[in-house]
Amino acid sequence: MSSGQLGGISRRAFIRCSGLGVAMSSSGLSVMAAGAVAPVSGLNPYVLIEADGRIVISAPNPDVGQGVNTSLPMIVAEFLDADWADVEVQAAPIDAARYGAQFAGGSLSVRNRWDELRTMGATAREILLRTAAQQWQVPHTELTSEPSVVVHTPSGRRGSYGELATFAQAQPVPGESDLRFKDPSEFRFLGTRVVNAAAGDIVTGKPIFSIDVTVPDMVFATYVKCPQIGGVPKSANLDQVRAMPGVLDAFILSGDASPPSFDLRNSVHVAGGIAIVGTNTWAALKARRVLQVEWDTRGASTDDSSAIESMAVEAMANESGRNELQRSGDPEKAFAEARKVLSAQYSTAFISHAQLEPQGCVAHVTDSRAEVWTSSQTPGFAQVTLSKLLRLPAEAITVHQVRGGGGFGRRLSNEYVREAALIARRVGRPVKLQWTREDDMAFDFFRAPTFYGLQGALNDDGKLTGWRNHVVSVSADSETANYGAGYRGKDFPDRIIPNLHVSQTLIPSATPTGAWRAPESNVYAFAEQSFLNELSAAAGRDHRDFLLAALGEDRWFEQGDLGRLNTSRARGVINAVTEAAGWGRSLIQGHGLGLGFYFSHAGHVAEVAEVSVSNDKRVTVHKVWVVADLGQIVNLSGAENQFQGSVVDGLSALAGQQIGFRNGAAQESNFDQYPLLRLPQCPEITVRFLESDYPPSGAGEPGLPPLAPAVGNAIFNASGHRVRSLPISREGFTVV
């Protein structure tokens, strides 16, 4: 593949849009914001080359376990032609003017930064070549590079990047045509396994996570909210709480008398509650045990998850009140002329993110400034909403990005940052607010429950000719579906099946919902791919062959747009994964193979699961094969880790995870009620990435959606029972 194929934007357009340029310091070379003051060693640049040869590369996006602290600097280092052993990685400061949008979500970090970081690496390399040409008085065309070294080919003279960076101050920014981008065949470490840059700190227990942050004069806080989401405090036994050992203060924050909003950019919502501030976390938590609060619940949620499910069942049966979302072809004719029509209903429950590290933040707020340390996935939005909440200019707010112990979409929302800031403003000292696991599970932005009524029409040849989907969605305002509960138009089946009709009914729910790993795709894939398996069985066809036929001819729905389905790439992963799993081989009684494919977050992914099912519905998932086409792989070990994690995460959610609500309050509060997959339940997982001539896409999310249908379809093939609801424990199955 040529460098032109990898590009996508011109360097001149990039520089113009981003404001990036080159500045020098006496300590070395840095690629940084145009017009900024030249940095001293280690201060805020993308690339800083010290005189001793140390190459400091800043990772601009938050790392919450997805490995971008390694993959993003790898891109810079590859096009700089650096020796990875010379590279030191650091988290970039939160600075939109310098680094653009800094966020972790949608599996977009590598995909969005690819061209930018290639340019930064190639620019720094070109400046070093020009510096060598000037210092050595040789033609630029006679120079090349090896890892961290400039080489003059005719004479064999060599100069380290560190030696040359000292003299690079006067070099202008190279023109677009002067940059050289490596062809993938020249990559030294992109596409290979590189150990995570933080691995040593993690395994030796160094304090690198948000929960570990300490600053001078810091105190500790817990924040108690109404169990009924949206309730606010009226009164509390604050004098008794203040008298507890180690307690410095306890007070009411009035907050908002409504459920929180998942408006990441604009919401300044802070739930009303009681703040308890102590000399240490234990003192605050111990005082919390004696707290007694009278709550005002007039504006609170009254959700009951059983009632929501009953309303959904009723809405499925009711033809009136449906809102048409999409229509193509003539679905009525397709169904009227079909040889077979199949109908089924699929549903999923509320679930929590349950990331390992509960929410927490350190904040210090004065009358004129605010400073926070957080593992937010959207630190830029934290700065914006704090500016509104505290009525301070954005430039008066400093947000430090700190590594997070898992995110999966939970840390997209910054309400815990705002809580910490308000408590700190009241206290007048730096405050560490730490949520408990119970807080985290009770006040999540949950994955929304979903309900799908699906119909498929098969013609005389067993071909899928019609598709209907009635989506029942929870809604807080009776006008739009809550986040993750609606229907997002898709290339498949929407653009492939010739006759399509999608409709929607809204039912009330005030429970806050948000992005959960592979939002919407993680639930719709289960319904879509499981129902396609039902249709293939009804047609009497092998499911792989039926699925390939349903995809139709090879085509890319919008050439050059990685966010659109490419049926050739889809066909490639389906064929590769079924070959790896030995699709069609004989299995012993009670065993079954199941196939699931899904395209999401620019990733084409197919998975096969082998399971066994006992007579008492005990399910063992023996092995899962995964094949993905993600384009250019950046860090192979990181990508493998993400896909293995997606399988484990998806299997946990499938097996028994659900959050129930009564009168607006979550009923599950910790892992004794919300089971995570244990090591003996974990299947053998094999992951393969197809070689691909496409730019890279993300690995954090696309591996999860195919897992549930692959396992569900395998359960059917092993036992004859069709799973139509998640978790499968609702249908009496236990994963062992």
QUIJO-V730375 format. One record per residue. BURIAL is b if it has 24 or more other C-alpha atoms within 12 Angstrom, else e. Layout:
((BURIAL) (BURIAL))
This chain:
((e) (e) (b) (e) (e) (b) (b) (b) (e) (e) (b) (e) (e) (b) (b) (e) (e) (b) (e) (b) (b) (b) (b) (b) (b) (b) (b) (b) (b) (b) (b) (b) (b) (b) (e) (e) (e) (b) (b) (e) (b) (b) (b) (b) (b) (b) (b) (b) (b) (b) (b) (e) (b) (b) (b) (b) (b) (b) (b) (b) (b) (b) (b) (b) (b) (b) (b) (b) (b) (b) (b) (b) (b) (b) (b) (b) (b) (b) (b) (b) (b) (b) (b) (b) (e) (b) (b) (b) (b) (b) (b) (b) (b) (b) (b) (b) (e) (b) (b) (b) (b) (b) (b) (b) (b) (b) (b) (b) (b) (b) (b) (b) (b) (b) (b) (b) (b) (b) (b) (b) (b) (b) (b) (b) (b) (b) (b) (b) (b) (b) (b) (b) (b) (e) (b) (e) (e) (e) (e) (b) (e) (e) (b) (b) (b) (b) (b) (b) (b) (b) (b) (b) (e) (e) (e) (e) (e) (b) (b) (b) (b) (b) (b) (b) (b) (b) (b) (b) (b) (e) (b) (e) (b) (b) (e) (e) (e) (e) (b) (b) (b) (b) (e) (b) (e) (e) (b) (b) (b) (b) (b) (e) (e) (b) (b) (b) (b) (b) (e) (e) (e) (e) (e) (e) (e) (e) (e) (b) (b) (b) (b) (b) (b) (b) (e) (e) (e) (b) (b) (b) (b) (b) (b) (b) (b) (b) (b) (b) (b) (b) (b) (b) (b) (b) (e) (b) (b) (b) (e) (e) (b) (b) (e) (b) (e) (b) (b) (b) (b) (b) (b) (b) (b) (b) (b) (b) (b) (b) (b) (b) (b) (b) (b) (b) (e) (e) (b) (b) (b) (b) (b) (b) (b) (b) (b) (b) (b) (b) (b) (b) (b) (e) (b) (b) (b) (b) (b) (b) (e) (e) (b) (e) (b) (e) (b) (b) (b) (e) (e) (b) (b) (b) (b) (b) (b) (e) (e) (b) (b) (e) (b) (b) (b) (e) (b) (b) (e) (e) (e) (e) (e) (e) (b) (e) (e) (b) (b) (b) (e) (e) (b) (e) (e) (b) (b) (e) (e) (b) (e) (b) (b) (b) (b) (b) (b) (b) (b) (b) (b) (b) (b) (b) (b) (b) (b) (b) (b) (b) (b) (b) (b) (b) (b) (b) (b) (b) (e) (e) (b) (b) (b) (b) (b) (b) (b) (b) (b) (b) (b) (b) (b) (b) (b) (b) (b) (b) (b) (e) (b) (b) (e) (e) (e) (b) (e) (e) (b) (b) (b) (b) (b) (b) (b) (b) (b) (b) (b) (b) (b) (b) (b) (b) (b) (b) (b) (b) (b) (b) (b) (b) (b) (b) (b) (b) (b) (b) (b) (b) (b) (b) (b) (b) (b) (b) (b) (b) (b) (b) (b) (b) (b) (b) (b) (b) (b) (b) (b) (b) (b) (b) (b) (b) (b) (b) (b) (b) (b) (b) (e) (e) (e) (b) (b) (b) (b) (b) (b) (b) (b) (b) (b) (b) (b) (b) (b) (b) (e) (e) (e) (e) (b) (b) (b) (b) (b) (b) (b) (b) (e) (b) (b) (b) (b) (b) (b) (b) (b) (b) (b) (b) (b) (b) (b) (b) (b) (b) (b) (b) (b) (b) (b) (b) (b) (b) (b) (b) (b) (b) (b) (b) (b) (b) (b) (b) (b) (b) (b) (b) (b) (b) (b) (b) (b) (b) (b) (b) (b) (b) (b) (e) (e) (b) (b) (b) (b) (b) (b) (b) (b) (b) (b) (b) (e) (e) (e) (b) (e) (e) (e) (e) (e) (b) (b) (b) (b) (b) (b) (e) (b) (b) (b) (b) (b) (b) (b) (b) (b) (b) (e) (b) (b) (e) (b) (e) (e) (e) (e) (e) (e) (b) (b) (b) (b) (b) (b) (b) (b) (b) (b) (b) (b) (b) (b) (b) (b) (b) (b) (b) (b) (b) (b) (b) (b) (b) (e) (e) (b) (b) (b) (b) (b) (b) (b) (b) (b) (b) (b) (b) (b) (b) (b) (b) (b) (b) (b) (b) (b) (b) (b) (b) (b) (b) (b) (b) (b) (b) (b) (b) (b) (b) (b) (b) (b) (b) (b) (b) (b) (b) (b) (b) (b) (e) (b) (b) (b) (b) (b) (b) (b) (b) (b) (e) (e) (b) (b) (b) (b) (e) (e) (e) (b) (b) (b) (e) (b) (b) (b) (b) (b) (b) (b) (b) (b) (b) (b) (b) (b) (b) (b) (b) (b) (b) (b) (b) (b) (b) (b) (b) (b) (b) (b) (b) (b) (b) (b) (b) (b) (b) (b) (e) (b) (b) (b) (b) (b) (b) (b) (b) (b) (e) (e) (e) (b) (b) (b) (b))
